[in-house]
Amino acid sequence: MHLLDNPIRSEELLVKTVDIKHRFYASSSEPLTHRELIELATENGDHDLIDLYNDHSLGYAENGGCLDLRQELANLYEPLIGAENIVVFTGAQTGMTITTLAMIHPGDHAIIVTPSYQSLEEGVRLAGGDVTRVELTPENNWQIDVAQIEAAIQDNTRYIVFNDPHNPSGSLLSEKTKKELVSLAEKNDILIFSDEVYRLLELNPAERSQSIAEMSKNGLVLGTMAKPFGAGGMCIGWVACQDKDIIDDLLKAQHLFSVSLSRAGEIQAMMALRVKDRIVEKNMKIIKENLALLDDFFNHNNDLFEWMEPQAGGTGFVKFKGPLSSDELAAQLLEEGILVFPSSVFDCGENLKQYFRIGFSRRTMPAALNAFSEYVEKNRSAWGHPRA
Ligand SMILES: Cc1ncc(COP(=O)(O)O)c(C=O)c1O
């Protein structure tokens, strides 16, 4: 596959809709401002970081992440993951693609759980690997069926890829399922790439289980400052893994794509990580308030929509029960200045053609929901669903 063969559908759509009024698809948390971050750091007594930010050199910063940031990131995991088990990339997107290019050789086979973030799959193809998709279903509460994964394993399977918490459905894997996946991977000498970019955004923190990086030497996990912290502009993502040989390979691979990270982004990330509980608490409050509005809306419109309350993250996958496919619905919504991600963004099979993704982690969501609600009221009679 050539780099330009399969452009990323969501990004193509975003390029075409930069001026859209209502970003009802949005997945990352309410954006932090630098001023807010400095205020939080000041309140937390992190004057060392504020000085570091003001005085830092604009020369090249260490590729793979400076030690101080990797130490802060290691605090997100149990002690099995130390600074030496983390490679920092210019965002999670870069991290996932470089990792996959480094781990997959031409002819290797990967099992990808779908619907998923498209780049998780394209990276494997770009590396010359073959892909088997295993599709999640609403009937199974968007949970991975481990027997299906097992059935897809071939002699050359190198990689099992999934995203947990899951974009788009907002489902969360149980610890039991993760343990079964780990034991399957270890038994068959397969790596697990677990995209955990929505970790820390669990509605019930008690449901957060160990990271796959903590559970197995075969696990590689992806994290980002973008989703839980609303800080995608820091351009800081990372991969954590117990296996030092893999970490060395990732560092080697990274040298082909960059020679430096942004030190400013690294220092901002450390500021955010030191006050992570406060930022996550603020973002979860927004998420919970928005989910209450969505619950009301979908209850009031349950003749037209099927809504499964998410367990984690910033996105949900809604079924439209009216006479349009989700692609047709999304095209009409665009005319109204409302952007949602229809099933084609996720290249879904026929059984998921009615599903579209919405996001609920921004303060702008209530206005987007109001506009969506007006559109629904305007059209429900024509769809054969008049209000009684
Ligand atoms: C599942 C998933 N993985 C990775 C990414 C990329 O993260 P980043 O924006 O930090 O590059 C996204 C962004 O939407 C995502 O939804």
The ligand as an ORCA input file, in Angstrom:
! r2SCAN-3c Opt
* xyz 0 1
  C      -9.031      5.995     19.207
  C      -8.077      7.099     18.886
  N      -6.759      6.845     18.875
  C      -5.863      7.799     18.597
  C      -6.257      9.086     18.300
  C      -5.211     10.115     17.969
  O      -4.865     10.825     19.114
  P      -4.001     12.186     19.025
  O      -5.008     13.249     18.679
  O      -3.401     12.365     20.357
  O      -2.985     12.004     17.950
  C      -7.624      9.399     18.309
  C      -8.084     10.764     17.967
  O      -9.246     11.003     17.684
  C      -8.547      8.380     18.623
  O      -9.882      8.630     18.669
*
